[in-house]
Amino acid sequence: MLIILGILYHLSLSDCALLLWSTQKLDFPAFTLFNQDDYEQLLKDLKEPNVIPFSVDIDKAADVIPRKLGNLYSSYIPMTTFFIEESQDLTDDLSINSKIIKDSLENYKSNANYYENVLVAIFCESSRVKREDKDPNTTETNIQTTQLPTQIPTQIPTQKPITEKPEEPPPIDFKGPVLYDGEGSVLLYSSQPPMLRLNSTIIYLPPAKSVTIDVRARDGYTRLSPTISMVEGKILLRFKFHTSHGHWSLTSVEVVNQLKDESITYNLSIIGTVSAPNHFSYHCHKDTVFKDASGNVELILYKIQAQPDAKNGRFCDAYNCVNFMSGPIWSGILVTASLIVGFFIALAALGDIKTMDKFDNYKTKQLNITVAE
């Protein structure tokens, strides 16, 4: 038997806080952004609890919300991005609010004095005012204080309308490495944010909001499609990997520009070769460039590593873009060959040395050595 009490302070349309009470211990990392997905996952973990929504003025929340509820665990989350539309207003009196909350819990108490599975959410009143102001058919908003009923309804609506505020796009000045991870099997890494040039406009692409893959084994290709959120819209990249005769290669990319309420698709081909045997990754310390036929659109990846058949989100052994016979290799061969030639010349010189085979002896005649000898 489980009960969780969630108190949500909505500071603004994009700023709110959440206080959770539960019979089980709650553990959330500090400064975690609690969004609708986290909320739905929490409901699943709690086996779909009944939801009771309330609202409170954020400026008075610290004074009118109970700080402790029995022996229940509590957890405070300062940032959330969702809210529940239907709610009842709390008062400005702490004792009345405590009684209201506890009375609402009494309706879910079993015979063994255990609470049933309940979720209580309390929103700040200022958020609701802002949402009412957004009504295009309303020119003036009158805020009225709603009196709470003395009896808390025993039946909680099964429908829990939830609205999630759209996520803000990542910053465009991101300067770290970028990894496009398609379900751990298709990977593409760039040591810097990829640079996209659209005519005279240069855009540095931050990490993708979402990444999808499309595997067409019968057609012999795999497509990696990251979606990148920008300030004025989004950009879609569709990298195409071809597989043939035991090798794979990255051949092209489609760039879908959905900025400024327009959608334009560019087909870019790779300059050079990005290829490796199956179950191997490809790595290169040079820039990898994609261009369209006109040369006005360009995508540059920096020091890439790519693989369309990775295992568990990790690259396999890499094939490097360095040629087999590089400058250092040629230098080593020439130096080694010179040393070998010098060694044989020295051996030949030693073989031509003639040693003395006659020696002076005081008992014999003195030796006469001619020039020829």
GUTIPA-828293 format. One record per residue: residue in one letter; x, y, z of N, C-alpha, C in turn. Coordinates in steps of 0.2 Angstrom, whole numbers, plus 5000, padded with zeros to 4 digits. Example, Ala and Ser with C-alpha at 12.3 -4.5 7.8 and 13.67 -1.06 7.14 Angstrom:
# residues 2
A506649725039506249785039506649845039S506449895035506849955036506450005039
//
This chain:
# residues 373
M500449945000500050005000500450065000L500350114995500850164994500450234994I500750284997500450354995501050394994I500950444989501450494988501050554987L501350604990501050674990501550724987G501350744981501750794977501550864978I501950914980501750984980502151014975L501851044970502151074964502151154965Y502651184965502651264965502851284958H502351314954502451334947502651404947L503351424947503551484948503451534941S503351494936503151534930503051474925L502951494918502751444913503351394912S503951414914504551374913504951364919D504651384925505051384931504551364937C504651304940504251284945504651234949A504351214955504651174960504151114962L504451064965504051004966504250974973L503850964977503950924984503550864984L503950804985503650744985503650714992W503050684994502950645000502750574998S503150525002502950455000503150415006T502750355006502950305011503550265010Q503850275003504450245002504950295001K505550285002506150335001506150354994L506250424993506250454987507050474986D507250464980507950494979508050524972F508150584972508150624965508850664966P509250664960509850704960509750774961A510150814964510050884965510050914958F509550964957509451004951509350964945T508950914947508650874941508050904938L508050914931507450934928506950884928F506350894931505850844932505350864926N505250824921504850834915504250784915Q503850794910503250744909503450674909D503950664905504250594905504350564912D504750604916504850584923504250574927Y503750614926503150614929502750544927E502750534921502350474919502750414921Q503450414921503850354924503650344931L503650404935503450394942502750364943L502350384939501650354940501650274938K502050254934502150184932502450154938D502950184941503350154947502850144953L502450194953501950194959501350154957K501250124951500750084949500050124949E500150184945499550224943499150244949P499450294953499150314959498550364957N498050374961497550424960497850494961V497650544957497950604957497450654960I497650694965497250754968497550814967P497350864962497750924961497450984965F497951024968497751084971498251134968S498151204970498551254968498651304974V499251334974499351384979499851444977D499751494980500151554977500851544979I501351554974502051534976502351584981D502051644981502351694986502251674993K501651634994501451615001501551545002A501851504997501951434998502351415004A502851455006503251435011502951435018D502351475018502051485025501351445025V501151425020500451395020500451325018I501051295017501051215015501451185021P501151125023501451095029502151065027R502651075032503351055030503450975032K502950945036503050875037502350845037L502250785035501650745034501750675037G501650675044501650605047502450585047N502450515046503150485045503350475038L503050515033503250495026503850525024Y504250495019504850525016504650585012S505150625011505050685007505650695002S505450724997506050744992505850814988Y506350854988506150924985506550924978I506150944973506450954966506351024964P506851064963506751134962506551154955M506551104950506451124943505951074940T505351094937504951044933504651084927T504451044922504151084916503551054914F503151034919502451004917501951034923F501351034921500751044926500151014924I499751004929499050974929498551034929E498151034923497651084922497151094928E496751044930496251044935496551044942S496351094946496651104953496151144957Q496151134963495751174968496251214972D496051274974496451324977496551314985L497151314987497251314995497151384998T497051385004496951455007497651485009D497651535013498251565016498351545023D498051495025498051475032498451405032L498951405036499351345036498951285040S498651305045498251255049497651225044I497351265041496751245037497051205031N497551225028497851185022498051115025S498351115031498551045034497951005035K497451025037496850985038496550965032I496551015027496350995020496650935017I497350935017497750885015497650815018K497650825025497650765029496950735028D496350775028495750755026495650715019S496050745015496050715008496350645008L496850635013497150575013496750525017E496350545021495950495025495450455021N495250485015494850455010495150395007Y495850385008496250335005496550295010K496250285016496550255022496250185022S496650135023496350065023496150045031N495849995032495649975039496249965043A496849945040497449935044497850005045N497550065044497850125044498450135040Y498350105034498850115029498550155023Y498950205020498650245015498650205008E498150215004498150184998498650224993N498650204987499050234982498750304980V499050354982498750424981499350474979L499250514974499650564972499350634972V499550684977499250744977499750794975A499550834970499950894967499650954968I500151004970499851074972500251124968F499951164964500251204959500251274962C500651314959500651384961500151424957E499851474960499251514957499551554951S500151584952500351624947500451594940S500551534940500651494933499951494930R499451484934498751484931498551554928V498751604932498551674929498851684922K499551664921499851674915499551634909R499351574911498951534906498351564904E497951594909497351624907497451684903D497951724904498151774900498251764893K498451694891498551684884497951664880D497351664883496751654880496651714875P496651704868496551754863495951784863N495351754866494751784866494551824872T495051834877495051864883495451924883T495151984884495552044884495752064891E495352044896495552064903495452004907T495851984912495751924916495651944923N495051924926494951934932495051874937I495451884942495651824946495151824952Q494851764953494351764959494651704963T494551714969494751664974494251614975T494451554974493951494974493951464981Q493351464984493251434991493351364990L493751324995493751254995493151224998P492851174995492351134998492551105005T492051105010492251075016492350995016Q492050965011492150895010492550885004I493050845004493550824999493150764995P493050774989492750714985493150654986T492750604987493050534988493250504981Q492950524975493150494969493550544965I494150514963494650554960494550544952P494550594948494450574941495050534939T494950484935495450444932495850474927Q495550524923495950564918496350614921K497050614919497450664922497750704917P497350754915497650794909498350824911I498850824907499450844908499750884902T500050934903500250974898501050994899E501450974894502150984895502351044891K502751084894503051144891503651124886P503651144880504151124875504851134878E505251084877505951094879506351154876E506751184879507151244876507651214872P507851234866508351214862509051214866P509551174865510151174868510551244865P511051264869511351324867511751314861I511751364857512151364850512851374851D513151394857513851404858514151344861F513851284860514151224863514851214860K515351194864515951184862516251114863G515951064865516151004867516150954861P516350894862516250844856515550824856V515350794850514650784848514650704846L514150664849514050594847513350584846Y513250564840512550544837512550464838D512150444843512050374845511350354843G511350304838510750274836510650214839E510350214845510150144849510750104850G511350134851511950094853512250054847S511950054841512150014836512450054830V512250114829512450164824512750224827L513450234827513750284830514150334825L514150394827514450444823514750504828Y515450514828515750554833516150614829S516050674832516450724830516750764836S517450774835517750804841517550874843Q517250914838516950974839516250974836P515851024838515151034835515251034827P514850994824514851004816514651074814M515051094808514951154806514551154799L513951184799513451184793513451254790R513651254784513651314780513151314775L512651364776512051374771512151434767N512451434761512651494758513151534762S512951594764513451634768513351624776T512851584778512651574785513051514787I513351524793513751464796513351454803I513251384804512951364810513351304813Y513451314819513751264823513251224827L513251154825512651114827512851084834P512351094839512451064846512250994846P512250954851512050884852511350884850A511150824847510450814845509950804850K509350824849508850814854508650744854S508550714848508350644847508750614841V508850544841509250514836508850454834T508650444828508350384825508750344820I508650284819508950244814508450204810D508650194803508250154799508750104795V508650044797509049984794508749954789R509049954783508749924777509249874774A509249814778509749764776509649734769R509049734767508849704760509149754755D509049824756509349874751510049884752G510349864758511049874759511249934761Y510849974765511050034768510750044775T511050084779510750104786510750184786R510250214789510250284789510150304797L510650354798510650384805510350454805S509850464809509450534808509450564815P509950614816509850654822509450714821T509050734826508650794825508950844830I509150904828509450954832509051014832S508851034839508451094840508851154840M508651204837508951274836508451324839V508751384840508351444842507651454838E507751454831507251464827506951404823G507051344826506751284823507151224824K507251184819507651124820507951104813I508551064814508851044808508950964808L508750934803508750864803509350844798L509750794801510350764797510150694796R510250664790510150594788510750564785F511150534789511850504786511650434783K511950424778511750364774512450314774F512350254777512950204777512750154772H513150134767513050084762513450024765T513249964764513549904765513549854759S514249834758514249794752514949754752H514949684751515449644750515949644757G515649644762515949644769516249714771H516149764767516349834769515749874770W515849934774515349984774515650054773S515250094770515550164769514950214770L515250274772514750334773514850374767T514250384763514250414757513950474756S513450494760513050554759512650574765V512450634765511950654771511450704768E510850694770510350744768510250794774V510250854773510150914777509450944776V509050934781508350964781508351024785N508251084782508251144786507551164787Q507351164794506751184796506751244800L507151294798507151354802506751404799K506451454803506151514801505451494797D505151444799504451414796504551394789E505151364787505251344781505551274781S505451234776505851164776506151154769I506751154769507151144763507651084764T507651044759508150984759508750994755Y509350974757509950984753510250914753N510450884747510850824747511550834746L511950814751512650824751513050754750S513550754746513950704745514650714749I514950654751515550654755516150674750I516650714752517250724748517750674751G517950624748518450584750518150514752T518450474756518150404757518150394765V517550374767517550344774517250274774S517650224775517550154774517950114778A517650054780518050004784517649944783P518049884785517649824785517149814790N516649774789516149764794516449744801H516049774806516249764813516949794815F517049844811517649894812517349964812S517650004816517550074815518050114811Y517850174809518350214805518450274809H519150294809519350354813519850394808C519750464808520250504805520350564808H520950584808521150654812521050714807K520850704801520650754797519950774797D519750834794519050854793518750814788T518150794789517650754784517150804782V517150814775516750864772516250834767F515650864768515050844764514850914760K514750904753514550964749513950944744D513550994743513050984738513350994731A513050984725513250994719513451064717S513151114720513251184719513851214723G514051174728514551194733514351254738N513651274738513451324742513251294749V513151234750512951204756513551154758E513751154764514351114766514251094774L514451034775514451004782515050974783I515351004789516050974791516050944798L516350884798516350844804517150844806Y517350854812518050854814518250794818K518850764815519150704818518650654820I518250634815517650584816517950514818Q517450484821517450404821516750384820A516650334816515950314814515950234813Q515350214814515250134813514550124813P514250094808513550074807513350014811D513849974813513649904816514049904823A514049954827514349954834513949904838K514349884844514049844849513949874856N513349874858513249904865513449974866G513350014861513550084861514350104861R514750054859515450064859515750054852F516250094850516550084844517050014844C517049984839517549924838518249954836D518649904835519349924833519349964827A519750024826519650074821520150064816Y519950074809520350084804520450154803N521150174803521350244802521450264795C521250334794521350364787522050374785V522550364789523250364787523450314782N523750334776523950284771524450234773F524450174770524850124773525650154772M525750184766526450204765526450284766S526550294772526550374774527250394774G527350464775528050494775528450464780P528250454786528750424791528850354790I528450314787528550244785529150244779W529050284774529550294769530250314772S530250354776530850374779531250324783G530850284787531150224790531350174786I531050164780531250114775531950134772L532050204770532650224767533250224772V533050244778533650244783533850164784T533350124785533550054786533950024780A533750044774534050014768534750044768S534850104770535550134770536050104775L535750084780536150054785536349984783I535849944780536049884777536549884772V536549934767537049934762537749954765G537749994770538350014773538649954777F538249914780538449854783538849804778F538549794772538849744767539449774764I539449844763540149874761540649864766A540549864772541049854778541249784778L540749734777540949664777541449654771A541249684765541649674759542349704760A542449754763543049794765543549744769L543149714774543549674779543749614775G543449584771543649524767544249534762D544349604760544949614756545549624760I545549624766546149644770546649574770K547249584768547749524768548249534774T548249474777548749474783549449454782M549949464786550649444785550649364786D551049334781551149264782551949244782K552349294783553049284784553249334789F553749304793553949344799554749344800D555049394802555749394803555949344809N556549314807556849264812557649274812Y557949284818558649304818559049244816K558749184816559149124814559149114806T558649154803558649144795558849214792K558849214785558949264782558449324782Q558649384782558249444783557749444777L557049454779556549454774556549514769N556449504763556449564758555649564755I555349614756554649614754554549664748T554349644743554249684737553649724737V553549764732552949814732552349764730A552449724726551949674723551649634729E552049614734551849584739551449624744
//
